[in-house]
Amino acid sequence: MSAWVAAVLLAAAVVAWLPSGGVATARQSSRARLTGPMALARFGRRHGTAADQAAVLDVCDLLAAELAAGRPPGAALAAATERWPPLVAAVEAVRLGADVPEALRRLALERRGAADLRWVAGAWQVAQHSGHGLAAALERTAGGLRARRRTRRLVDSELASARATARLVACLPLAVLLMGSGAGSDPWSFLLATPVGWICLAGGLGLIGLGLWWIERLADRATAP
């Protein structure tokens, strides 16, 4: 087995370990590179979360506008459901005379990207109990959600740099092996033709994968709603 064939095999093994590091926004996620079924699933979750976060903000703006125009809360929710179908549970709560804030909170728990609905539910509940205008409360809530979204984008941009650096560092061992082959040594024979080399290769790939997984875990915690 030639050194170049071994290099290709090792590169493929390293790439298979690499998680997708796309930023959790719809625009940047669409450009993320997928490296396997696990990365595809991660991309799908992040894309869905970003879409739900944007939808919640749009729903809050739409509800505020509809209520300010004089429409009743039930009709405003029905209009918002056309924009974001998961709100149908809240519309059903209005129709049955049930607790609308509780329905919104349940939806926030069911969908990871809809966690900001808790603020909408809080504004709705405060307006119900205090008698103050729900439209004004939702306008203020929308302003707070925009500020949170700007913060998320800043965090996502910083995490994108950290993820890219981690993937670059993970590829450095391969670069060192290629440089060693070009300098006249033969590290591939040791790694691929001896039992000790197999153990070192497996251990190295395992540690690279573990490190990348840990970085992704920390990044997911930092971007949690």
C-alpha positions, -999 to +999 in steps of 0.1 A: +000+000+000+015+033-011+018+063+012-007+083-009-033+055-007-028+054+031-031+092+033-064+091+014-077+064+038-067+083+069-081+115+055-114+097+049-114+084+084-108+118+099-135+134+078-160+108+088-154+119+125-159+156+117-193+169+130-210+196+110-201+230+124-226+252+107-239+283+124-274+279+137-290+304+113-310+295+083-288+313+059-254+299+071-268+264+077-277+262+040-240+265+032-228+240+058-210+209+045-225+176+055-202+147+063-225+118+069-259+108+084-250+122+118-240+155+103-271+155+082-293+150+113-274+177+132-279+201+102-316+193+102-320+200+139-302+233+137-320+244+106-354+235+122-344+253+154-334+285+135-366+284+115-387+281+146-369+309+163-375+332+133-411+321+131-418+329+168-405+365+163-427+368+131-457+355+150-451+380+179-449+409+154-480+397+135-500+393+167-491+427+179-501+442+145-534+424+143-543+433+179-533+469+174-556+469+143-585+460+166-589+423+158-598+400+187-571+377+201-586+345+187-587+360+152-552+373+156-540+338+166-558+323+136-540+347+113-507+338+129-514+301+124-514+307+087-478+320+091-468+292+115-490+261+116-479+247+150-499+275+167-531+256+159-530+243+195-533+278+209-561+286+184-579+254+197-574+266+233-591+299+224-620+281+208-625+258+238-620+286+263-589+269+277-557+285+290-539+300+260-506+309+278-504+272+290-509+260+254-481+283+243-458+271+270-465+235+260-456+243+224-424+260+237-415+227+254-423+205+225-402+224+199-367+234+209-366+264+186-399+277+200-386+283+235-392+321+230-429+314+231-426+314+269-422+352+267-452+355+244-472+333+269-460+355+298-471+387+280-505+371+272-510+361+308-500+394+323-523+412+299-552+389+309-547+394+346-539+431+346-562+443+318-535+462+300-533+461+262-520+428+249-508+445+217-485+468+236-472+439+257-465+418+226-447+448+209-424+450+239-419+412+238-410+414+201-383+440+210-369+417+236-369+388+212-350+408+186-323+417+212-320+380+221-317+371+184-289+396+179-271+380+209-276+345+194-261+356+161-231+371+179-226+338+198-231+318+167-204+337+148-179+332+176-187+295+178-182+292+141-146+303+144-140+279+173-155+250+153-134+258+123-103+260+144-111+226+160-115+210+126-082+225+114-064+212+145-080+178+139-064+176+105-029+186+116-018+150+124-025+140+088-005+170+076+024+159+099+023+124+085+024+137+049+053+160+057+071+130+073+066+110+041+079+138+020+110+141+042+120+105+035+106+087+066+079+061+064+053+066+092+027+048+072+044+015+074+045+018+112+008+028+114-006+004+089+017-026+090+024-032+128+000-040+156+014-012+177+008+012+148-028+000+145-034+007+182-018+042+178-039+049+148-072+038+164-064+057+196-055+089+177-087+088+156-107+080+187-092+110+206-098+133+176-134+122+174-139+126+211-124+161+211-146+172+182-177+157+198-169+175+231-165+209+213-198+204+196-214+195+229-201+227+245-212+247+215-247+232+216-250+241+253-239+277+246-265+281+219-293+264+238-325+286+239 
